[in-house]
Structure formats: C-alpha cells, structure tokens
Amino acid sequence: MIRLRRTSRAPIALVLALISFLFVLAFLVAGSLFRPDVPEFDPSTRARGSVMAAIVLDTVTIDASDAATWHFFDLTRGLVTAPPDTSGWDLAFRRFHVMTAESAADLGAVPFDSVIRVPKHGFHVTELGRDTVNPVLAKWYDYSPFSHVLKSKRHIYVIQNGDGDFAKLEFLSYYCTGAQPGCVTFRYARLPARSTSESRR
C-alpha cells in the first residue's frame, strides 16, 4: 500500500515570515541612508538690535543640535548666545524641544498672513519635567519612523513675551545645510495688543 506523505505548511509560513522581515529591514535601512528632501538653512549669525515694534517679519535659524544645551532667543533683541539668569529670553530650543518664558497658543494650520490679532484664549505656559517643553509647542512637527524625517506641521503659534507683547510664529524647518538635523528655522512677526478680538481664521 502506497502512503502519501503529508506536506507540512510550517516551513512555507516560516519562509514567508523571513521574506517579510527582510523586506521591512531593507526598507528601514534604505530610509536611514536616504537624504531627506527638506528645506535647509544656515544658522543665523547676525545680531539684531531692533525693538519688537519695528519687526514686520523676520526669519531665524537656531543651531540647536547640541542635545545637552538650551539655546535662547529674545523676540525683541535677537539671538541670545549665553544662558540668561531669569529674564531676557522668550523662546529656548534644544533639538526639537521648545519652551517659552511666558506662554504660547496654537492657531492651527492657517495662513501666516491671515493672523492679524491675538487670540483671547488657548495660551499655555511651559511645563517643567523630564523633557521641559511648552505643551502647545511640543508637537510642532510630524515625524516619520521610516524616513526619520521631521517636518513642520506649518501651524501658526502666538507667543507672548515678558513685556506683554505678542508675535505670531511659524516653524519652517529642522535641518541645516546638508540635511543635518537640529537647526530650527522659524519666521515671526509682531502682533497688535491683546485687547483686540481673536485672530481671523
């Protein structure tokens, strides 16, 4: 009597799983070697001495690539190279982390030029913790785990400074020339007094 040998499906499933694993691994490796197509900027080096009332629009790039050091920025005077004591700064950057000396509000993905007034609500202050950040600015970016590229959500934020003035701000990029991460580029402009109505959306 001839017996037919039963073919096990286990080896086939194992081979398919191995092929899938290798495919995913190759995809991840290729993504890590791929140079991202992102906006690139050189760090700002010029010192600005203009007062905030004169700022119509400015674009700034801060090299925040050092993960151990906060880099401070004053909306009125320009770049602050040394860590301040208790005042003299409005924003601080460490890699993609951002904190504020005062408060910030997220207006969402609206056109930069459409924001002409300070909102009455939605402002939050920086929260101290393991990763000290302002919760409004904690996720100003989208991150791809496959390409490892970080891109701005292009939301418009309103930042309050220590003098009670306000500015609108939009993040543009996270990359220095050569697609090196850690350079936070943003544009900002002064807004009129908070006593006005909420910003137009």
Residue frames as a rotation matrix with the C-alpha (Angstrom) as fourth column:
MET 1
0.580 0.815 0.000 0.00
0.815 -0.580 0.000 0.00
0.000 0.000 -1.000 0.00
ILE 2
-0.394 -0.720 0.572 1.40
0.715 -0.631 -0.302 3.38
0.578 0.290 0.763 -1.00
ARG 3
0.324 0.442 -0.836 1.18
0.875 -0.475 0.088 6.11
-0.358 -0.761 -0.541 1.62
LEU 4
0.349 -0.144 0.926 1.13
0.529 -0.786 -0.322 9.74
0.774 0.602 -0.198 0.56
ARG 5
-0.418 -0.590 -0.691 3.43
0.908 -0.244 -0.341 11.91
0.032 -0.770 0.638 2.62
ARG 6
0.685 0.727 -0.042 1.70
0.727 -0.678 0.107 14.96
0.050 -0.104 -0.993 4.01
THR 7
-0.239 -0.765 0.599 3.48
0.652 -0.583 -0.484 18.24
0.719 0.275 0.638 3.28
SER 8
-0.012 0.171 -0.985 3.84
0.939 -0.336 -0.070 20.50
-0.343 -0.926 -0.156 6.30
ARG 9
0.595 0.308 0.743 2.80
0.590 -0.795 -0.143 24.12
0.546 0.523 -0.654 5.90
ALA 10
0.793 -0.281 -0.540 5.09
0.397 -0.432 0.809 25.28
-0.461 -0.857 -0.231 8.69
PRO 11
-0.253 -0.963 0.093 8.21
0.743 -0.132 0.656 25.69
-0.619 0.235 0.749 6.51
ILE 12
-0.195 0.244 0.950 6.25
0.848 -0.445 0.288 27.73
0.493 0.861 -0.120 3.95
ALA 13
0.832 0.551 0.063 4.94
0.423 -0.704 0.570 30.09
0.359 -0.448 -0.819 6.62
LEU 14
0.501 -0.735 -0.457 8.44
0.509 -0.177 0.842 30.41
-0.700 -0.655 0.285 8.06
VAL 15
-0.431 -0.662 0.613 9.88
0.880 -0.159 0.448 31.32
-0.199 0.732 0.651 4.66
LEU 16
0.180 0.596 0.782 7.18
0.685 -0.646 0.335 33.92
0.706 0.476 -0.525 4.08
ALA 17
0.923 0.136 -0.359 7.81
0.374 -0.530 0.761 35.44
-0.087 -0.837 -0.540 7.51
LEU 18
0.069 -0.985 -0.155 11.54
0.667 -0.070 0.742 35.60
-0.742 -0.155 0.653 6.79
ILE 19
-0.377 -0.152 0.914 10.94
0.885 -0.350 0.307 37.28
0.273 0.924 0.266 3.44
SER 20
0.621 0.692 0.369 8.65
0.508 -0.714 0.482 39.84
0.596 -0.112 -0.795 5.09
PHE 21
0.742 -0.413 -0.528 11.24
0.436 -0.301 0.848 40.54
-0.509 -0.859 -0.043 7.79
LEU 22
-0.300 -0.920 0.251 14.00
0.797 -0.098 0.596 41.07
-0.524 0.379 0.763 5.23
PHE 23
-0.066 0.368 0.927 11.77
0.811 -0.521 0.265 43.37
0.581 0.770 -0.265 3.21
VAL 24
0.898 0.439 -0.019 10.98
0.349 -0.686 0.639 45.55
0.267 -0.580 -0.769 6.23
LEU 25
0.434 -0.825 -0.363 14.65
0.529 -0.093 0.844 45.56
-0.730 -0.557 0.396 7.27
ALA 26
-0.416 -0.584 0.698 15.74
0.905 -0.185 0.384 46.63
-0.095 0.791 0.605 3.77
PHE 27
0.337 0.648 0.683 13.10
0.649 -0.686 0.330 49.38
0.682 0.332 -0.651 3.81
LEU 28
0.935 0.004 -0.354 14.33
0.305 -0.516 0.801 50.73
-0.179 -0.857 -0.483 7.14
VAL 29
0.028 -0.999 -0.041 17.98
0.673 -0.011 0.740 50.66
-0.739 -0.048 0.672 6.07
ALA 30
-0.313 -0.091 0.945 17.16
0.899 -0.349 0.264 52.41
0.306 0.933 0.192 2.80
GLY 31
0.693 0.657 0.297 15.21
0.498 -0.734 0.462 55.05
0.521 -0.172 -0.836 4.70
SER 32
0.733 -0.472 -0.489 18.14
0.365 -0.335 0.869 55.74
-0.574 -0.816 -0.073 7.02
LEU 33
-0.328 -0.909 0.258 20.50
0.710 -0.057 0.702 56.19
-0.623 0.413 0.664 4.06
PHE 34
0.107 0.474 0.874 18.11
0.931 -0.357 0.080 58.39
0.350 0.805 -0.479 2.11
ARG 35
-0.891 -0.398 -0.220 18.87
0.445 -0.861 -0.246 62.10
-0.092 -0.317 0.944 2.19
PRO 36
-0.060 0.978 -0.199 15.61
0.818 -0.067 -0.572 63.83
-0.572 -0.197 -0.796 3.08
ASP 37
-0.488 0.039 0.872 14.14
0.661 -0.636 0.398 66.36
0.571 0.770 0.284 0.71
VAL 38
0.419 0.558 -0.717 13.59
0.899 -0.368 0.239 69.11
-0.130 -0.744 -0.655 3.26
PRO 39
0.808 -0.151 0.570 14.17
0.029 -0.955 -0.296 72.87
0.589 0.256 -0.767 3.44
GLU 40
0.263 -0.814 -0.518 17.74
0.957 0.287 0.035 73.60
0.121 -0.505 0.855 4.59
PHE 41
0.869 0.038 0.493 19.03
0.011 -0.998 0.058 76.77
0.495 -0.045 -0.868 6.27
ASP 42
-0.253 -0.958 -0.136 22.32
0.476 -0.001 -0.879 78.07
0.842 -0.288 0.456 7.62
PRO 43
0.115 0.275 -0.954 22.27
0.990 -0.107 0.089 79.16
-0.077 -0.955 -0.285 11.29
SER 44
0.795 0.220 0.565 21.64
0.294 -0.955 -0.042 82.87
0.531 0.200 -0.824 11.80
THR 45
-0.045 -0.907 -0.418 24.79
0.977 0.048 -0.208 84.75
0.209 -0.418 0.884 12.75
ARG 46
-0.488 -0.150 0.860 23.82
0.212 -0.976 -0.050 88.42
0.847 0.158 0.508 12.58
ALA 47
-0.628 0.266 -0.731 22.86
0.741 -0.081 -0.666 90.24
-0.237 -0.961 -0.146 15.77
ARG 48
-0.160 0.668 0.727 19.68
0.545 -0.554 0.629 92.26
0.823 0.497 -0.275 15.55
GLY 49
-0.862 -0.200 -0.466 19.21
0.504 -0.437 -0.745 95.25
-0.055 -0.877 0.478 17.79
SER 50
-0.633 0.683 0.363 15.79
-0.209 -0.603 0.770 96.35
0.745 0.412 0.525 16.57
VAL 51
-0.756 0.488 0.437 12.93
-0.493 0.015 -0.870 96.73
-0.431 -0.873 0.229 19.02
MET 52
-0.668 0.506 0.546 9.92
0.523 0.841 -0.140 94.47
-0.530 0.192 -0.826 18.63
ALA 53
0.245 0.823 -0.512 7.70
0.127 -0.551 -0.825 97.33
-0.961 0.137 -0.240 17.50
ALA 54
0.020 -0.331 -0.943 9.84
-0.841 -0.516 0.163 97.60
-0.541 0.790 -0.289 14.36
ILE 55
-0.833 -0.372 0.409 9.72
-0.160 0.870 0.465 93.90
-0.529 0.322 -0.785 13.47
VAL 56
0.008 0.815 -0.580 7.45
-0.982 -0.103 -0.158 93.38
-0.189 0.570 0.799 10.48
LEU 57
0.974 0.214 -0.077 8.77
-0.224 0.958 -0.180 89.92
0.035 0.193 0.981 9.57
ASP 58
0.030 -0.998 0.054 11.96
-0.999 -0.030 0.015 88.08
-0.013 -0.055 -0.998 10.35
THR 59
0.862 0.130 -0.491 13.29
-0.202 0.975 -0.097 84.56
0.466 0.183 0.866 9.72
VAL 60
0.176 -0.774 0.608 15.71
-0.984 -0.120 0.132 82.99
-0.030 -0.622 -0.782 12.19
THR 61
0.612 -0.090 -0.786 17.66
-0.102 0.976 -0.191 79.71
0.785 0.197 0.588 12.20
ILE 62
0.377 -0.441 0.815 19.00
-0.926 -0.154 0.345 78.46
-0.027 -0.884 -0.466 15.53
ASP 63
-0.131 -0.517 -0.846 21.54
-0.383 0.814 -0.438 75.65
0.915 0.266 -0.304 15.69
ALA 64
0.244 0.332 0.911 20.01
-0.970 0.079 0.231 73.57
0.005 -0.940 0.341 18.48
SER 65
0.426 -0.079 -0.901 21.75
-0.406 0.874 -0.269 70.33
0.809 0.480 0.340 17.53
ASP 66
-0.731 -0.682 0.009 23.51
-0.271 0.278 -0.922 70.03
0.626 -0.677 -0.388 20.90
ALA 67
0.094 0.859 -0.504 21.14
0.212 0.477 0.853 67.79
0.973 -0.187 -0.138 22.89
ALA 68
-0.073 -0.201 -0.977 22.66
0.973 0.202 -0.115 68.91
0.221 -0.958 0.181 26.20
THR 69
-0.819 -0.345 -0.458 22.34
0.445 -0.886 -0.129 72.68
-0.361 -0.310 0.879 25.77
TRP 70
0.366 0.931 0.007 19.39
0.814 -0.317 -0.487 75.05
-0.451 0.184 -0.873 25.55
HIS 71
-0.765 -0.528 0.368 19.71
0.643 -0.659 0.390 77.89
0.037 0.536 0.844 23.03
PHE 72
-0.103 0.741 -0.663 17.77
0.704 -0.417 -0.575 81.04
-0.703 -0.526 -0.479 23.89
PHE 73
-0.603 0.001 0.798 16.07
0.689 -0.502 0.522 83.61
0.401 0.865 0.302 21.68
ASP 74
-0.467 0.421 -0.778 14.69
0.406 -0.679 -0.611 87.03
-0.785 -0.602 0.146 22.51
LEU 75
0.170 0.648 0.742 11.89
0.971 0.018 -0.238 88.25
-0.167 0.762 -0.626 20.26
THR 76
0.927 0.204 -0.314 12.87
0.200 -0.979 -0.047 91.86
-0.317 -0.019 -0.948 20.85
ARG 77
0.449 -0.845 -0.292 16.68
-0.600 -0.527 0.602 91.85
-0.662 -0.095 -0.744 20.71
GLY 78
0.368 -0.339 -0.866 17.50
-0.789 0.378 -0.484 88.82
0.492 0.861 -0.129 18.57
LEU 79
0.444 -0.244 -0.862 19.67
0.192 0.966 -0.175 85.80
0.875 -0.087 0.476 19.36
VAL 80
0.636 -0.296 0.713 20.81
-0.771 -0.286 0.569 85.31
0.036 -0.911 -0.410 22.94
THR 81
0.205 -0.648 -0.733 24.05
-0.418 0.620 -0.664 83.33
0.885 0.442 -0.144 22.89
ALA 82
-0.843 -0.538 -0.015 24.56
-0.190 0.324 -0.927 82.91
0.503 -0.778 -0.375 26.63
PRO 83
-0.214 0.788 -0.577 22.09
0.773 0.498 0.394 81.29
0.597 -0.362 -0.716 29.06
PRO 84
-0.130 0.222 0.966 20.14
-0.309 -0.935 0.173 84.08
0.942 -0.277 0.190 30.82
ASP 85
-0.976 -0.170 0.139 19.58
-0.174 0.211 -0.962 84.17
0.134 -0.963 -0.235 34.56
THR 86
-0.545 0.838 0.033 15.85
0.485 0.346 -0.803 84.76
-0.684 -0.422 -0.595 34.94
SER 87
0.543 0.751 -0.376 14.89
0.133 -0.519 -0.844 87.08
-0.829 0.408 -0.382 32.11
GLY 88
-0.084 -0.594 -0.800 15.92
-0.683 -0.550 0.480 88.37
-0.725 0.587 -0.360 28.72
TRP 89
-0.977 -0.177 -0.119 14.57
-0.205 0.626 0.753 85.50
-0.058 0.760 -0.647 26.62
ASP 90
-0.118 0.989 -0.085 11.25
-0.952 -0.137 -0.274 84.39
-0.283 0.048 0.958 25.12
LEU 91
0.880 0.348 -0.323 11.98
-0.445 0.842 -0.306 81.03
0.165 0.413 0.896 23.44
ALA 92
-0.094 -0.921 0.377 14.51
-0.859 0.267 0.437 78.28
-0.503 -0.282 -0.817 24.09
PHE 93
0.717 0.285 -0.636 15.45
-0.646 0.614 -0.453 75.36
0.262 0.736 0.625 21.84
ARG 94
-0.298 -0.780 0.550 17.16
-0.761 0.542 0.357 72.01
-0.577 -0.312 -0.755 22.44
ARG 95
-0.915 0.032 0.401 16.97
0.286 0.754 0.591 69.77
-0.284 0.656 -0.700 19.39
PHE 96
-0.568 0.771 0.287 13.23
0.302 -0.129 0.945 69.66
0.766 0.623 -0.159 18.62
HIS 97
-0.020 0.537 -0.843 12.19
1.000 0.018 -0.013 70.66
0.008 -0.843 -0.537 22.15
VAL 98
-0.467 -0.045 0.883 10.84
0.245 -0.966 0.081 74.20
0.849 0.255 0.462 22.58
MET 99
-0.069 0.476 -0.877 9.99
0.995 -0.026 -0.093 76.06
-0.067 -0.879 -0.472 25.77
THR 100
0.138 0.231 0.963 8.71
0.379 -0.911 0.164 79.57
0.915 0.342 -0.213 26.41
ALA 101
-0.908 -0.413 -0.067 9.44
0.250 -0.408 -0.878 82.10
0.335 -0.814 0.474 29.14
GLU 102
-0.646 0.757 0.102 5.79
-0.695 -0.527 -0.489 83.15
-0.317 -0.387 0.866 29.10
SER 103
-0.054 0.730 0.681 3.00
-0.019 0.681 -0.732 81.44
-0.998 -0.053 -0.023 27.14
ALA 104
-0.903 -0.193 -0.384 2.01
-0.387 -0.021 0.922 80.26
-0.185 0.981 -0.056 23.66
ALA 105
0.101 0.964 0.246 -1.17
-0.357 0.266 -0.895 79.41
-0.929 0.002 0.371 21.74
ASP 106
-0.832 -0.310 0.460 -1.67
0.243 0.541 0.805 77.15
-0.498 0.782 -0.375 18.70
LEU 107
-0.199 0.764 -0.613 -3.91
-0.664 -0.566 -0.489 78.58
-0.721 0.310 0.620 15.98
GLY 108
0.420 0.353 0.836 -3.63
0.226 0.852 -0.473 75.52
-0.879 0.387 0.278 13.75
ALA 109
-0.492 -0.613 0.618 -2.76
0.701 0.142 0.699 75.24
-0.516 0.777 0.360 10.06
VAL 110
0.717 0.684 -0.131 -3.91
0.511 -0.645 -0.568 78.68
-0.473 0.340 -0.813 8.97
PRO 111
0.427 -0.573 0.699 -2.16
0.657 -0.335 -0.676 81.04
0.622 0.748 0.233 6.53
PHE 112
-0.362 -0.694 -0.623 0.54
0.932 -0.294 -0.213 83.10
-0.035 -0.657 0.753 8.22
ASP 113
-0.934 -0.055 0.353 -0.74
0.142 -0.964 0.224 86.38
0.328 0.260 0.908 6.79
SER 114
-0.061 0.997 0.047 -4.31
0.214 -0.033 0.976 85.67
0.975 0.070 -0.211 7.96
VAL 115
0.246 0.089 -0.965 -3.34
0.957 0.133 0.256 86.01
0.151 -0.987 -0.052 11.63
ILE 116
-0.231 -0.259 0.938 -3.72
0.311 -0.933 -0.181 89.70
0.922 0.250 0.297 12.43
ARG 117
0.293 0.380 0.877 -4.98
-0.716 -0.521 0.465 89.64
0.634 -0.764 0.119 16.04
VAL 118
-0.827 -0.550 0.118 -4.03
-0.454 0.527 -0.719 87.96
0.333 -0.648 -0.685 19.31
PRO 119
-0.124 0.818 -0.562 -6.50
0.187 0.575 0.797 85.25
0.975 -0.006 -0.224 20.42
LYS 120
0.153 0.285 0.946 -8.23
-0.809 -0.514 0.286 85.69
0.567 -0.809 0.152 23.77
HIS 121
0.672 0.177 0.719 -7.91
-0.608 0.685 0.401 82.03
-0.422 -0.707 0.568 24.77
GLY 122
0.969 -0.182 -0.166 -5.74
0.058 0.823 -0.566 78.95
0.239 0.539 0.808 24.27
PHE 123
0.255 -0.934 0.250 -2.50
-0.635 -0.357 -0.685 80.11
0.729 0.016 -0.684 25.89
HIS 124
0.948 -0.052 -0.314 -0.37
0.244 0.754 0.610 77.66
0.205 -0.655 0.727 27.89
VAL 125
0.546 -0.802 0.242 2.85
-0.836 -0.503 0.219 78.09
-0.054 -0.322 -0.945 29.86
THR 126
-0.126 -0.719 -0.683 5.90
-0.576 0.614 -0.540 75.83
0.808 0.326 -0.491 29.86
GLU 127
0.892 0.416 0.179 5.62
-0.405 0.556 0.726 72.67
0.202 -0.720 0.664 31.95
LEU 128
-0.081 -0.960 0.268 8.65
-0.993 0.054 -0.106 71.54
0.087 -0.275 -0.958 33.93
GLY 129
0.836 0.339 0.432 9.52
-0.392 0.919 0.038 67.86
-0.384 -0.201 0.901 33.70
ARG 130
0.265 -0.754 0.601 11.90
0.419 0.652 0.632 65.30
-0.869 0.085 0.488 32.27
ASP 131
-0.525 -0.313 0.792 11.51
0.847 -0.284 0.449 66.98
0.084 0.906 0.414 28.89
THR 132
-0.229 0.412 -0.882 10.69
0.426 -0.772 -0.472 70.58
-0.875 -0.484 0.001 29.77
VAL 133
-0.846 0.053 0.530 8.58
0.500 -0.269 0.824 71.98
0.186 0.962 0.201 26.94
ASN 134
-0.605 0.774 -0.186 5.62
-0.646 -0.614 -0.453 74.18
-0.465 -0.154 0.872 26.31
PRO 135
-0.377 0.467 0.800 2.75
0.265 0.882 -0.389 71.73
-0.887 0.065 -0.457 25.63
VAL 136
0.664 0.625 -0.409 1.48
-0.164 -0.412 -0.896 73.90
-0.729 0.663 -0.171 22.78
LEU 137
0.428 -0.608 -0.669 4.86
-0.904 -0.281 -0.323 73.63
0.008 0.742 -0.670 21.01
ALA 138
-0.010 -0.477 0.879 5.63
-0.532 0.747 0.399 70.02
-0.847 -0.464 -0.261 21.99
LYS 139
-0.126 0.038 0.991 4.47
0.626 0.778 0.050 68.61
-0.770 0.627 -0.122 18.66
TRP 140
0.255 0.155 -0.954 5.16
-0.437 -0.862 -0.257 71.38
-0.862 0.483 -0.153 16.18
TYR 141
-0.484 -0.560 -0.672 6.40
-0.867 0.208 0.452 68.71
-0.114 0.802 -0.587 13.78
ASP 142
0.843 0.537 0.034 5.42
-0.519 0.828 -0.214 65.43
-0.143 0.163 0.976 12.12
TYR 143
-0.215 -0.958 0.192 7.96
-0.872 0.277 0.403 62.61
-0.439 -0.081 -0.895 12.35
SER 144
0.650 0.358 -0.670 8.27
-0.668 0.690 -0.279 59.62
0.362 0.629 0.687 10.01
PRO 145
0.474 -0.480 0.739 9.69
-0.504 0.540 0.674 56.47
-0.722 -0.692 0.014 11.67
PHE 146
0.741 -0.171 0.649 10.58
0.530 0.742 -0.410 55.10
-0.412 0.648 0.641 8.24
SER 147
0.518 -0.557 0.649 12.49
0.502 -0.416 -0.758 58.01
0.692 0.719 0.064 6.71
HIS 148
0.029 -0.442 -0.897 13.39
0.980 -0.162 0.112 59.54
-0.195 -0.882 0.429 10.13
VAL 149
-0.660 -0.190 0.727 12.45
0.467 -0.861 0.200 62.91
0.588 0.472 0.657 8.65
LEU 150
-0.264 0.537 -0.801 10.98
0.798 -0.346 -0.494 65.62
-0.542 -0.770 -0.337 10.85
LYS 151
-0.651 0.126 0.749 8.76
0.536 -0.622 0.571 68.17
0.538 0.773 0.337 9.09
SER 152
-0.951 0.299 -0.079 6.90
-0.172 -0.726 -0.665 71.18
-0.256 -0.619 0.742 10.39
LYS 153
-0.344 0.917 0.203 3.12
0.835 0.397 -0.380 70.91
-0.429 0.039 -0.903 10.70
ARG 154
-0.782 -0.061 0.621 3.08
0.412 -0.798 0.440 74.53
0.469 0.599 0.649 9.49
HIS 155
0.340 0.828 -0.445 0.83
0.919 -0.192 0.345 75.60
0.201 -0.526 -0.826 12.34
ILE 156
-0.123 -0.307 0.944 0.80
0.066 -0.951 -0.301 79.23
0.990 0.025 0.137 13.38
TYR 157
0.061 0.042 -0.997 1.62
0.969 0.237 0.069 79.94
0.239 -0.971 -0.026 17.03
VAL 158
0.520 0.071 0.852 1.22
-0.059 -0.991 0.118 83.12
0.852 -0.112 -0.511 19.04
ILE 159
-0.068 -0.685 -0.725 3.99
0.862 0.325 -0.388 83.76
0.502 -0.652 0.569 21.54
GLN 160
0.912 0.311 0.268 3.79
0.117 -0.822 0.557 86.17
0.394 -0.477 -0.786 24.47
ASN 161
-0.101 -0.994 -0.047 6.99
0.424 0.000 -0.906 87.80
0.900 -0.111 0.421 25.70
GLY 162
-0.340 -0.125 -0.932 7.90
0.936 0.045 -0.348 89.16
0.085 -0.991 0.102 29.10
ASP 163
-0.980 -0.055 -0.192 6.90
0.072 -0.994 -0.087 92.72
-0.186 -0.099 0.978 28.18
GLY 164
-0.201 0.980 0.005 3.33
0.110 0.027 -0.994 91.70
-0.973 -0.199 -0.113 27.38
ASP 165
-0.139 0.091 -0.986 3.86
-0.923 -0.374 0.096 91.92
-0.360 0.923 0.136 23.62
PHE 166
0.387 0.354 0.851 2.89
-0.031 0.928 -0.372 89.17
-0.922 0.118 0.370 21.20
ALA 167
-0.388 -0.474 -0.790 4.26
-0.855 -0.134 0.501 87.70
-0.343 0.870 -0.353 18.00
LYS 168
0.820 0.562 0.109 2.98
-0.451 0.751 -0.483 85.11
-0.353 0.347 0.869 15.54
LEU 169
-0.248 -0.965 0.078 5.41
-0.822 0.253 0.510 82.34
-0.512 0.062 -0.857 14.67
GLU 170
0.878 0.451 -0.162 5.66
-0.465 0.721 -0.514 79.54
-0.115 0.526 0.842 12.11
PHE 171
0.060 -0.857 0.513 8.27
-0.261 0.482 0.836 76.77
-0.963 -0.184 -0.195 12.09
LEU 172
0.526 0.069 -0.848 9.77
-0.835 -0.146 -0.530 76.22
-0.160 0.987 -0.019 8.65
SER 173
0.488 -0.455 -0.745 12.43
-0.266 0.735 -0.623 73.52
0.831 0.502 0.238 9.00
TYR 174
0.913 -0.235 0.333 14.56
-0.261 0.290 0.921 71.38
-0.313 -0.928 0.203 11.29
TYR 175
0.613 -0.663 0.429 17.59
0.740 0.673 -0.018 70.97
-0.277 0.329 0.903 9.03
CYS 176
0.231 -0.688 -0.688 20.87
-0.263 -0.725 0.637 72.75
-0.937 0.033 -0.348 8.44
THR 177
0.433 -0.209 -0.877 22.59
-0.901 -0.074 -0.427 72.79
0.024 0.975 -0.221 5.07
GLY 178
-0.639 -0.624 -0.451 23.43
-0.635 0.758 -0.149 69.21
0.434 0.191 -0.880 4.09
ALA 179
0.265 0.885 -0.383 20.19
-0.340 0.457 0.822 67.90
0.902 -0.088 0.422 5.63
GLN 180
-0.702 -0.529 -0.477 21.79
0.313 0.373 -0.874 67.83
0.640 -0.762 -0.096 9.07
PRO 181
0.321 0.931 -0.175 19.13
0.583 -0.049 0.811 67.82
0.746 -0.362 -0.558 11.82
GLY 182
-0.046 -0.258 -0.965 18.99
0.990 -0.141 -0.010 70.25
-0.133 -0.956 0.262 14.72
CYS 183
-0.970 -0.241 -0.018 18.64
0.234 -0.956 0.178 73.64
-0.060 0.168 0.984 13.02
VAL 184
-0.103 0.984 -0.143 15.25
0.891 0.028 -0.453 75.08
-0.442 -0.175 -0.880 13.96
THR 185
-0.960 -0.171 0.222 14.13
0.265 -0.811 0.521 77.70
0.091 0.559 0.824 11.45
PHE 186
-0.043 0.978 -0.203 11.08
0.951 -0.022 -0.308 79.86
-0.306 -0.206 -0.929 12.05
ARG 187
-0.657 -0.046 0.753 9.59
0.362 -0.895 0.262 83.13
0.661 0.444 0.604 10.91
TYR 188
-0.143 0.606 -0.782 7.81
0.966 -0.088 -0.245 85.55
-0.218 -0.790 -0.573 13.19
ALA 189
-0.540 0.064 0.839 6.16
0.316 -0.909 0.273 88.95
0.780 0.412 0.471 13.17
ARG 190
-0.983 0.148 -0.108 4.74
0.037 -0.418 -0.908 91.31
-0.179 -0.896 0.406 15.78
LEU 191
-0.280 0.954 0.104 1.00
0.775 0.161 0.612 91.35
0.567 0.252 -0.784 16.51
PRO 192
-0.283 0.238 0.929 -1.06
-0.308 -0.940 0.147 94.26
0.908 -0.245 0.339 17.89
ALA 193
-0.707 -0.057 0.705 -2.19
-0.700 -0.083 -0.709 94.46
0.099 -0.995 0.019 21.51
ARG 194
-0.946 0.276 -0.172 -4.12
0.295 0.951 -0.094 91.59
0.137 -0.140 -0.981 23.06
SER 195
-0.618 0.739 -0.267 -7.13
-0.064 -0.387 -0.920 93.76
-0.783 -0.552 0.287 23.84
THR 196
-0.445 0.437 -0.781 -8.33
-0.895 -0.248 0.371 93.28
-0.032 0.864 0.502 20.27
SER 197
0.599 0.780 0.182 -10.63
-0.752 0.626 -0.207 90.47
-0.275 -0.013 0.961 19.13
GLU 198
0.298 -0.453 0.840 -9.48
0.063 0.888 0.456 86.96
-0.953 -0.083 0.293 18.37
SER 199
-0.643 -0.665 -0.380 -7.36
-0.369 -0.165 0.915 86.35
-0.671 0.728 -0.139 15.29
ARG 200
0.330 0.738 -0.588 -9.16
-0.887 0.030 -0.460 85.88
-0.322 0.674 0.665 11.99
ARG 201
-0.297 -0.383 0.875 -9.17
-0.140 0.924 0.357 82.24
-0.945 -0.016 -0.328 10.83
